[in-house]
Amino acid sequence: MKILLIDDSSTMRKIQKRVISELHPDAIVLEAGNGKEALDVLKANNNDFTFILCDINMPEMNGMETLKAIRSQPETAKLPVIMCTSVAEKGQVMEAIKAGATNYLVKPFQPADLQSKISAVLNK
Amino acid sequence: MKIEHINPFIEATVTTFKSMCAVEPLRDGKLELKEAGFITTYDLLGVIGLSGGVKGAVLMTMSLETGCKAVSAFLMDEVKEPNTDLMDGFGELLNIIAGAAAAKMDGMRVDLALPTVVLGANQQMHAKQGNPWVIVPMKFPDWGKFNIEVSMEEV
């Protein structure tokens, strides 16, 4: 299992990584601090990821732009993307779902919330 | 600024610290109104600009010692001194608070800028249009006091 974490907060990536390692100790977790970095990481790894966890509010290339870029490329279009973000306003959540988000987790979250979203994606 | 716009920030602060740091902060006295140009009480300070249906900013400020305790609980790893984890974690906590508060603003879209965190005493706070700031004094049960401060108007 290979997972890509996209969040401009290194602290949040550490927290997500810890929660994931409790659930999937053997998972390989790669990180990116914004959408541009994430697209580079995807390319460098031949888009071979089990799922992506993506923040929205990020510098350079935000999460919505990143999601749209991922969905627009045939080689990444079907990758599961869980949006994990402090953006909780209903209109913006719907915008992400319409743009192709596989699932949506609003911060603040409990570790069990993240694990549940991941399980739901993996069981699809 | 309408008082009903302050409550979402208080509720979001409590929810965020309960969920992410396993601590329940409490109100610590009455709201205060301060004119632009006031000097902040504490030396660790994070600020996020608000736009969309409103214009303004939300700010969280506490002592370095209290900030280290809060971020240590968030990260589940001890932070003893100013470093990247402290500044990043503090900004992320404020980002989560601002996002949760924005979602509670009924029928109003509030967009968040990226957080900025600074460390240093005697910061002088201003807001666009010279709007005043509403100060919400709060405290953690064991870690010390902090403020949530909001300056905001509808557009």
Boltz contact constraints between the chains, C-beta under 6 A:
constraints:
  - contact:
      token1: [A, 9]
      token2: [B, 88]
      max_distance: 6.0
  - contact:
      token1: [A, 9]
      token2: [B, 92]
      max_distance: 6.0
  - contact:
      token1: [A, 10]
      token2: [B, 88]
      max_distance: 6.0
  - contact:
      token1: [A, 11]
      token2: [B, 75]
      max_distance: 6.0
  - contact:
      token1: [A, 11]
      token2: [B, 85]
      max_distance: 6.0
  - contact:
      token1: [A, 11]
      token2: [B, 88]
      max_distance: 6.0
  - contact:
      token1: [A, 11]
      token2: [B, 89]
      max_distance: 6.0
  - contact:
      token1: [A, 11]
      token2: [B, 92]
      max_distance: 6.0
  - contact:
      token1: [A, 12]
      token2: [B, 92]
      max_distance: 6.0
  - contact:
      token1: [A, 57]
      token2: [B, 112]
      max_distance: 6.0
  - contact:
      token1: [A, 59]
      token2: [B, 114]
      max_distance: 6.0
  - contact:
      token1: [A, 86]
      token2: [B, 95]
      max_distance: 6.0
  - contact:
      token1: [A, 86]
      token2: [B, 96]
      max_distance: 6.0
  - contact:
      token1: [A, 86]
      token2: [B, 99]
      max_distance: 6.0
  - contact:
      token1: [A, 87]
      token2: [B, 99]
      max_distance: 6.0
  - contact:
      token1: [A, 88]
      token2: [B, 99]
      max_distance: 6.0
  - contact:
      token1: [A, 88]
      token2: [B, 103]
      max_distance: 6.0
  - contact:
      token1: [A, 89]
      token2: [B, 102]
      max_distance: 6.0
  - contact:
      token1: [A, 89]
      token2: [B, 103]
      max_distance: 6.0
  - contact:
      token1: [A, 89]
      token2: [B, 109]
      max_distance: 6.0
  - contact:
      token1: [A, 107]
      token2: [B, 96]
      max_distance: 6.0
  - contact:
      token1: [A, 108]
      token2: [B, 16]
      max_distance: 6.0
  - contact:
      token1: [A, 108]
      token2: [B, 19]
      max_distance: 6.0
  - contact:
      token1: [A, 108]
      token2: [B, 20]
      max_distance: 6.0
  - contact:
      token1: [A, 108]
      token2: [B, 96]
      max_distance: 6.0
  - contact:
      token1: [A, 110]
      token2: [B, 19]
      max_distance: 6.0
